């Protein structure tokens, strides 16, 4: 293996490690957001804690009128 090939392989591994760190950071951010959103939901709708998820989803869709609607900001 030439010196140039070694440097290329090292650079490739550094890039892969950086991408893995970024994916982990993004997952952590998403997890935190989901936890916070769940806490908000439970604080304004305490019954949600004891509901089946599909039932909860159906209730929210009916009350909010959001079935199959994307509300991404």
Secondary structure in CASP SS format (residue, H / E / C, confidence):
PFRMAT SS
TARGET T0000
AUTHOR 0000-0000-0000
METHOD secondary structure of the structure
MODEL  1
X C 1.00
X C 1.00
X H 1.00
X H 1.00
X H 1.00
X H 1.00
X H 1.00
X H 1.00
X H 1.00
X H 1.00
X H 1.00
X H 1.00
X H 1.00
X H 1.00
X H 1.00
X H 1.00
X H 1.00
X H 1.00
X H 1.00
X H 1.00
X H 1.00
X H 1.00
X H 1.00
X H 1.00
X H 1.00
X H 1.00
X H 1.00
X H 1.00
X H 1.00
X H 1.00
X H 1.00
X H 1.00
X H 1.00
X H 1.00
X H 1.00
X H 1.00
X H 1.00
X H 1.00
X H 1.00
X H 1.00
X H 1.00
X H 1.00
X H 1.00
X H 1.00
X C 1.00
X H 1.00
X H 1.00
X H 1.00
X H 1.00
X H 1.00
X C 1.00
X C 1.00
X H 1.00
X H 1.00
X H 1.00
X H 1.00
X H 1.00
X H 1.00
X H 1.00
X H 1.00
X H 1.00
X H 1.00
X H 1.00
X H 1.00
X C 1.00
X C 1.00
X C 1.00
X C 1.00
X C 1.00
X C 1.00
X C 1.00
X C 1.00
X C 1.00
END
